[in-house]
């Protein structure tokens, strides 16, 4: 007969409750345990969680982020399926539950290069986060295009591919140097640029939920991606700009800061990235 751990009363308890900006939309069946109240408990990180997210390989492929989210928000069954609309809110809530509502960050004035230490109240961040209007669509002739947020798995895979391709491009020789130019090197650069473009098209296809025509409702990703590769540039730009706008509506907005040294007013974008988000001064 199993016994209850007499130390259970000392286990961590939820420190924060949040509402997801998506209100639970866009999660595939079984990925999220629905909340009756619409609020989800957030637990502080454990010591194991802190060690987990510092593992370089799993941090690079997103596994550390997934492990920490599953630990701190057990109602999220499949963290890879989290829509992009909810990521900033979830990371902010875990940070609040673990370390408090104030997050410090460094800033450098783009005018005079003066450095300063700043702080932001994550409670205000949570209050400001909303999901983009994914009920809106793009109309082109008799075709209507519907959108959805990318999942964290989509984001992680695409970011990794973009990073790898950009690193490869940075290693290429400078083609402005005539002594370095040869056909093989030009081909290598061209191939790298082509791969970056393919990743961009693939990511855009993942942001499309369906395409409606007079004769069909197309959900298949491979058909949608093929359409993006073969449509005219104006339609592609229209679709891309709409997807980017929806994504930006769901993200933490840039902060407006004033330099203490020269009074220059500038904006700084904060990224709630797991590799640095939970770092604290020792």
Secondary structure, 3 states (H helix, E strand, C coil): CCCCCCCHHHCCCEEEEEECCCCCCCCCCCCECCCCCCEEEEECCCHHHHHHCCCHHHHHCCHHHHHHHHHHCCCECCHHHCEHHHHHHHHHHHHHHHHCCEEEEEEECCCCCCEEEEEEEHHHHHHHCCCCCCCCEEEECCEEEEECCCEHHHHHHHHHHHHHHHHHHHCCCCCCCHHHCCHHHHHHHHHHHHHHHHHHHHHHHHCEEEEECCCCEECCHHHHHHHHHHCCHHHHHHHHHHHHHHHHHCCCCCEEEECCCCCCEEEECCCCCHHHHCCCCC
